[in-house]
Amino acid sequence: MYRVRILIAISLLTGVTLRAQEKAVRFEVASVKRNTSDVQGSCGPRPGRLRCVNQPLLRYISDAYGVPAYLIVNMAAWVTNERFDIEGTMPSGTRLVLAVQPNGALRYEPAVLATLLEERFALRSHWEKREIATYDLTLARDDGQFGPGLRRDNKDCTPPPNEMSPCRFSFGMNLHKATGLQWDAMLISVLSNALRKPVIDRTGLQGQFTVDLTWSNDLMPTADPGEKVSIFTAVREQLGLTLQPSRTAVDVFVVDQIERPTEN
């Protein structure tokens, strides 16, 4: 089984605001170009700027608005298939950060990327509630006993001034481990991203937990097919929880309009 280790930061950066309530902040200089190469994609803030290479527009929308890709709807196919390079220089004295939102998604703050998408791609959008396919996360046992991979953890995860939380997690393709995990956000986000559907927490659990969860990525080869463990089996046997298909009304990000940009 191919394994990768995960550390999850549970110190969530808050402050999500509606775009309509934000004063537009822009890159001082920005470049947008279509990329049709096979070069490996990368994206992230650098000192004083943002540099992203060979990324689908869907990724930019997700990171600009702090919404998981599986909750973005009403898109043309090219939004997912076509890739772009975006580079931008931040205004003097302004620091760009990729902040974790309460829903576990990432968002660039300040909202320079959102402004660029609205001005260069003519993106128009709104939020609305829709009933969609989801999964309910519930306790597997009537007595509420956890599996061996789920344990309460009272570690203080408050970050020192200007530093990251001491509780963090690293991602991998198969092996997921989290310490000091804040239940109502990060584990739900991990499961939702793995399933590409929202996971609704019906466990009633609150507080911090250490989570050790391992499952197989179907896209990765293994020496022994018998080693593969589905995420459903892993959640049940390792955490003592179950994932059940359901339908739930959730907020989705609706793309009303988007256009290919003029490159520069």
Secondary structure, DSSP 8 states (H G I E B T S, - for coil): ------------------GGGS-----SEEEEEEE-S----EEEEETTEEEEEEEEHHHHHHHHHT--GGGEES--HHHHH-EEEEEEE--TT---EEEE-TTS-EEEESSHHHHHHHHHS--EEEEEEEEEEEEEEEESSTT----TTEEE--------TTS--S------SSEEEEEEEEIIIIIHHHHHHHHTS-EEE-S---SEEEEEEE---TTS--S-GGG---HHHHIIIIISEEEEEEEEEEEEEEEEE-------
